[in-house]
Every structure is written in structure tokens, then in C-alpha cells.
Amino acid sequence: LNWNLTGSKPTILIIHSHGTEAYTPTADSMYKEYGGEYRTDNNKYNMISIGDRVAEILSSHGISVLHDRDLHDYPSYNGSYASSREAIAEYLRRYPNIQLVLDLHRDASGDLNNQFRPVVQVDGQATAQMMLVMG
């Protein structure tokens, strides 16, 4: 792709259809769950924090990013895709320079009793796998 994503106008939109998705709590990251299945409306521990970090990294490279921090799956999970789709349409209308929309998800696997860690070794370091679904 021959993209120039730098400049003063936003070229990337980060959004979260399932913003309340969180990771297995640890001693350092205890959060109050709602609805079970590792979900929280605390933006310090859910996918909003991941979007904040991605936006920070992209911005540090001169890429103008918009980060939608709305919880499209709270208080109801049903309708989250419809809600995020409406938000995306409005962002694209207001910011026609957007060239890429990233909908970040947790992509956890397992059940409430057994969580699997999808990691790979990269240069000897355990690294989370990443999946891109493009459409």
C-alpha cells in the first residue's frame, strides 16, 4: 500500500466493539468484573488501555490517530457491533482522511476454568500472538 499516514489530519481510527474485554486478573491488575468472562468497565484494565497504548505508539511516529474510547458493549453486549458501526460511519463522515480503522479485541481463548496463553517465541522472548482480520 502506498499510504502516507502522517500529517495533522487523522488517518487512523482506533475503536473497540468490545471495549470491556480484559485479561485474566493478576496481583497487579485486579479489577471488578461485570457480567463475568473477564470484562470490566475500568478503562485501566480493559481494551481501552490497549488502544491508548497503540495510539501513543502510532502518534510517536507522526501518525495522526483518533481513539474512540466509548464502551460499545456496555452495559449491554448485544448490539455492540451495531453501535461501533454507527460510530465508525460518523467518524468517517467527519474525518474523510481516515484511511484505516482498527477494531482492537482481546482474542482470548479457553473457558472460565482454563485460559490459554497464545504466545510465540520471538528472539527468545515470549510474545503475544496477534491476529489481523481484514475486511
MIGUKOL-903666 format. One line per 3 residues: number of its first residue (from 0); their letters; for each residue x, y, z of N, C-alpha, C, O. Coordinates in steps of 0.2 Angstrom, whole numbers, plus 2048, in hexadecimal, padded with zeros to 3 digits. Each point is the difference from the previous one (the first is absolute). Layout:
residues N
NUM = a = X,Y,Z,X,Y,Z,X,Y,Z,X,Y,Z ~ ...
***
This chain:
residues 135
0 = lnw = 804,7FA,800,7FC,806,800,804,806,800,805,800,803 ~ 7F9,805,7F9,804,806,800,7FC,805,804,7FD,805,7FD ~ 804,7FB,80A,7FC,804,804,805,805,803,806,7FF,802
3 = nlt = 7F8,807,7FF,803,805,805,7FC,801,805,7FB,804,800 ~ 806,7F9,806,7FC,801,806,802,806,804,7FC,801,806 ~ 809,802,7F9,802,806,804,7FC,806,7FE,7FD,801,7FB
6 = gsk = 804,804,809,7FD,807,7FF,7FC,802,806,7FF,7FD,805 ~ 7FD,809,7FA,7FC,802,805,7F9,7FE,800,7FD,800,806 ~ 801,7FD,7F5,7F9,7FD,800,800,7F9,802,804,7FC,7FD
9 = pti = 7F7,802,806,800,7F8,802,800,7FC,7FA,7FB,801,7FC ~ 809,7FA,804,800,7FB,7FB,7FE,7F9,803,7FF,7FB,7FC ~ 801,804,80A,7FF,7F9,803,7FB,801,806,800,805,804
12 = lii = 7FB,7F7,7FC,7FB,800,805,800,7FA,804,800,7FA,7FD ~ 801,806,80A,800,7FA,804,7FA,800,804,7FD,805,802 ~ 7FF,7F5,7FD,7FA,7FF,803,7FF,7FA,804,805,7FB,7FE
15 = hsh = 7F7,804,806,7FF,7F9,804,7F9,7FE,800,7FC,803,804 ~ 802,7F8,7F7,7F9,7FE,801,7FF,7FD,807,7FA,800,802 ~ 80B,7FC,800,800,7FD,807,805,803,804,804,7FD,803
18 = gte = 7FB,809,7FF,805,804,804,800,7FE,807,805,801,803 ~ 7F6,7FB,800,801,7FE,807,804,7F9,800,801,7FE,806 ~ 801,7FF,7F5,804,7FA,800,806,802,804,803,805,7FF
21 = ayt = 7FF,7F6,806,806,801,804,804,7F9,800,7FD,7FB,7FD ~ 809,806,806,804,7F9,801,7FF,7FE,807,7FD,803,804 ~ 805,7F6,7FC,800,7FD,807,803,804,805,806,803,7FF
24 = pta = 7F7,7FF,807,802,804,805,807,7FD,803,800,7FA,801 ~ 804,80A,801,806,7FE,803,800,804,807,7FC,805,801 ~ 809,7FA,803,801,804,806,801,807,7FF,7FE,804,804
27 = dsm = 805,7FE,7F6,801,807,7FF,7FA,803,7FC,800,806,7FF ~ 7FC,7F6,7FE,7FA,803,7FC,7F9,7FD,802,7FD,7FD,7FC ~ 802,804,80B,7F9,7FD,802,7FB,805,7FE,801,806,801
30 = yke = 7FA,7F8,7FC,7FA,805,7FE,7F9,7FC,802,800,7FA,801 ~ 7FB,80B,7FF,7FA,7FD,802,7FD,7FE,7F9,7FF,804,7FB ~ 7FF,7F6,805,7FD,7FD,7FA,7F8,802,7FF,7FD,801,806
33 = ygg = 801,7FF,7F4,7F8,801,800,7FE,7FB,7FA,804,7FF,7FB ~ 7F7,7FD,807,7FE,7FB,7FB,804,7FA,7FF,7FF,7FC,7FC ~ 807,804,808,804,7FA,7FF,804,800,7FA,800,805,7FC
36 = eyr = 804,7F6,803,804,7FF,7FA,805,805,7FF,801,802,7FA ~ 802,800,80B,805,805,800,7FF,806,7FC,802,802,7FB ~ 7F9,802,807,7FD,806,7FE,800,805,805,7FE,7FF,806
39 = tdn = 804,808,7F9,800,805,805,7FF,807,7FC,802,801,7FA ~ 7FA,803,80A,7FF,807,7FD,806,804,802,800,806,7FF ~ 805,7F8,805,806,804,802,805,800,7FB,803,7FB,7FE
42 = nky = 7FD,80B,7FF,804,801,7FA,808,7FF,801,804,800,7FB ~ 7FE,7FF,80B,807,7FF,802,801,7F9,7FE,806,7FE,7FF ~ 7F5,7FD,801,801,7F9,7FF,7FD,7FD,7FA,801,7FA,7FF
45 = nmi = 7FB,80A,7FD,7FD,7FD,7FB,803,802,7F9,806,803,800 ~ 7F7,7FC,7FB,803,801,7F9,801,807,7FF,804,802,7FB ~ 7F9,802,808,801,808,7FF,807,801,802,804,804,7FC
48 = sig = 7FF,7F9,809,807,801,802,805,7FE,7FA,805,803,7FF ~ 7F9,7F7,7FE,804,7FE,7FA,800,805,7FA,805,801,7FD ~ 7F5,801,802,7FF,806,7FB,804,806,801,803,803,7FC
51 = drv = 7FD,7FF,80B,804,806,802,807,7FF,7FE,804,804,7FE ~ 7FF,7F6,803,807,7FE,7FF,801,800,7F9,806,803,7FE ~ 7F6,7FA,7FE,801,800,7F9,800,807,7FD,804,801,7FC
54 = aei = 7F7,803,806,800,807,7FE,806,804,801,803,804,7FC ~ 800,7FA,80A,806,804,803,806,7FE,7FB,804,804,7FE ~ 7FC,7F5,801,806,7FE,7FB,7FF,803,7F9,805,802,7FE
57 = lss = 7F5,7FE,7FF,7FF,802,7FA,802,808,800,803,802,7FB ~ 7FA,801,809,801,808,801,808,801,800,802,805,7FE ~ 801,7F7,806,808,802,801,803,7FF,7F9,806,802,7FF
60 = hgi = 7F7,7FB,7FC,803,7FF,7F9,7FD,805,7FC,801,800,7F9 ~ 7FC,805,809,7FD,806,7FC,7F9,7FE,7FD,7FE,804,7FB ~ 7FF,7F7,807,7FA,7FE,7FD,7FA,803,804,800,7FF,806
63 = svl = 7FB,804,7F7,7FB,803,803,7FA,7FB,802,7FE,7FD,7FB ~ 801,802,80B,7FB,7FB,802,7FA,802,804,801,805,804 ~ 7F9,7F9,7FA,7FA,801,804,7FF,7FA,804,800,7FA,7FD
66 = hdr = 7FF,806,80A,7FE,7FA,804,7F9,801,803,7FF,804,804 ~ 7FD,7F8,7F9,7F9,800,803,800,7FC,807,801,7FA,7FF ~ 7FE,809,806,800,7FD,807,7FA,7FE,803,7FF,7FE,805
69 = dlh = 7FB,802,7F6,7FA,7FE,803,800,7F8,801,803,7FD,7FC ~ 7F9,801,808,7FF,7F9,802,7F9,7FE,7FC,7FB,800,803 ~ 806,7FE,7F7,7FA,7FE,7FC,7FD,7F9,802,7FA,7FF,7FE
72 = dyp = 809,7FE,807,7FD,7FA,802,7FE,800,808,7FF,7FB,803 ~ 800,80B,7FF,7FE,802,807,7FB,805,800,800,805,7FD ~ 7FA,7F9,807,7FF,7FB,804,7FE,7F9,7FD,7FF,7FB,803
75 = syn = 7FF,806,7F6,7FE,7FA,7FD,805,7FD,7FB,802,804,7FB ~ 7FF,7F6,805,805,7FD,7FB,7FC,800,7F9,803,801,7FB ~ 7F7,7FD,805,7FC,800,7FA,7FF,807,7FD,7FF,805,803
78 = gsy = 802,7FB,7F6,800,806,7FD,807,804,800,800,805,7FD ~ 805,7F8,805,807,803,800,802,802,7F9,803,805,7FF ~ 7FC,7F6,7FD,803,801,7F9,7FC,805,7FC,802,804,7FD
81 = ass = 7F7,7FC,805,7FC,806,7FD,802,807,802,800,804,7FD ~ 801,7FC,80A,803,806,803,806,803,7FD,801,805,7FE ~ 804,7F6,802,807,802,7FD,7FF,802,7F9,804,804,7FD
84 = rea = 7F8,7F8,7FF,7FF,802,7F9,7FE,807,7FF,802,803,7FB ~ 7F9,7FF,809,7FD,806,800,805,806,801,801,805,7FD ~ 803,7F9,808,806,805,802,805,800,7FB,802,806,7FE
87 = iae = 800,7F5,7FF,805,800,7FA,7FD,804,7FA,803,804,7FD ~ 7F7,7FB,801,7FD,804,7FB,800,807,801,801,804,7FC ~ 7FD,7FE,80B,801,807,801,807,803,800,801,806,7FE
90 = ylr = 804,7F6,805,807,802,7FF,802,801,7F9,803,805,7FE ~ 7FB,7F7,7FE,802,800,7F9,7FD,806,7FC,803,803,7FC ~ 7F7,7FF,806,7FC,805,7FD,804,807,803,801,804,7FC
93 = ryp = 801,7FC,80A,803,806,803,807,801,7FE,803,806,800 ~ 800,7F4,7FF,808,800,7FF,801,7FC,7FA,802,7FA,800 ~ 7FD,809,7FA,801,7FC,7F9,807,7FE,7FF,801,7FC,7FC
96 = niq = 804,807,808,807,7FD,7FF,801,7FA,803,806,7FD,7FF ~ 7F6,800,805,801,7FA,803,801,7FA,7FB,7FC,800,7FB ~ 809,7FD,805,802,7FB,7FB,800,7F8,803,7FF,7FC,7FC
99 = lvl = 801,804,80B,800,7F9,803,7FC,801,806,801,804,804 ~ 7FB,7F7,7FD,7FC,7FF,806,803,7FA,804,7FF,7FA,7FD ~ 803,806,809,802,7FB,804,7FB,7FE,806,7FF,805,804
102 = dlh = 7FE,7F5,7FB,7FB,7FE,806,804,7FB,804,801,7FA,7FE ~ 802,808,808,804,7FC,804,7FC,7FC,804,7FC,802,804 ~ 806,7F7,7FC,7FC,7FB,805,806,7FD,804,806,800,7FE
105 = rda = 7F7,7FD,807,805,7FC,804,802,7F9,7FD,806,7FE,801 ~ 7F5,7FF,7FC,802,7F9,7FC,802,7FB,805,805,7FC,7FF ~ 7F8,803,807,801,7FB,805,7FE,7F9,7FE,7FB,800,7FC
108 = sgd = 807,7FB,807,7FE,7FA,7FE,800,7FC,807,803,801,804 ~ 7F8,7FA,7FC,7FF,7FC,806,7F9,801,803,7FC,803,7FD ~ 804,7FB,809,7F9,801,804,802,803,806,806,802,802
111 = lnn = 7F5,7FF,803,801,803,806,805,7FC,805,803,803,804 ~ 7FE,7F6,7FA,804,7FC,804,807,800,7FD,805,7FE,804 ~ 7FC,802,7F6,806,7FF,7FC,801,805,7FB,7FD,801,7FB
114 = qfr = 808,804,807,802,805,7FB,806,7FE,7FC,805,7FE,804 ~ 7FB,802,7F6,806,7FF,7FC,804,806,7FE,7FD,805,7FE ~ 809,7FA,802,805,806,7FF,802,7FF,7F9,805,7FD,7FF
117 = pvv = 7F8,806,7FC,803,800,7F9,806,804,7FF,800,806,7FE ~ 806,7F7,803,806,804,800,805,7FC,7FB,7FF,7FA,7FF ~ 806,80A,7FE,805,7FD,7FC,807,803,803,800,804,803
120 = qvd = 805,7F8,7FB,807,803,802,802,804,7FA,801,7FE,7FA ~ 801,808,808,803,805,7FB,807,802,803,800,803,805 ~ 805,7FB,7F8,807,802,803,801,7FE,807,803,803,804
123 = gqa = 7FA,7F7,7FE,801,7FD,806,7FB,803,805,800,7FF,806 ~ 7FB,806,7F8,7FC,803,805,7F9,7FD,7FE,7FE,800,7FA ~ 7FE,7FF,80C,7F9,7FE,7FF,7FC,806,7FE,800,805,803
126 = taq = 7FD,7FA,7F7,7FC,806,7FD,7F9,7FE,7FE,7FF,7FA,7FE ~ 7FC,80A,804,7F9,7FF,7FE,7FF,7FF,7F9,803,804,7FC ~ 7FA,7F7,802,7FE,800,7F8,7FB,805,7FF,7FC,803,804
129 = mml = 804,7FF,7F5,7FB,805,7FE,7FD,7FD,7FA,802,7FD,7FC ~ 7F7,805,804,7FC,7FE,7FA,7FD,806,7FD,7FE,804,803 ~ 803,7FC,7F6,7FD,806,7FD,7FA,7FD,7FB,801,7FB,7FC
132 = vmg = 7F9,808,806,7FA,7FE,7FB,7FF,806,7FC,7FE,806,803 ~ 802,7F9,7F7,800,806,7FB,7F9,7FF,7FC,7FF,7FB,7FD ~ 7FE,80B,802,7FA,7FF,7FC,7FE,807,7FD,7FB,801,7FD
***
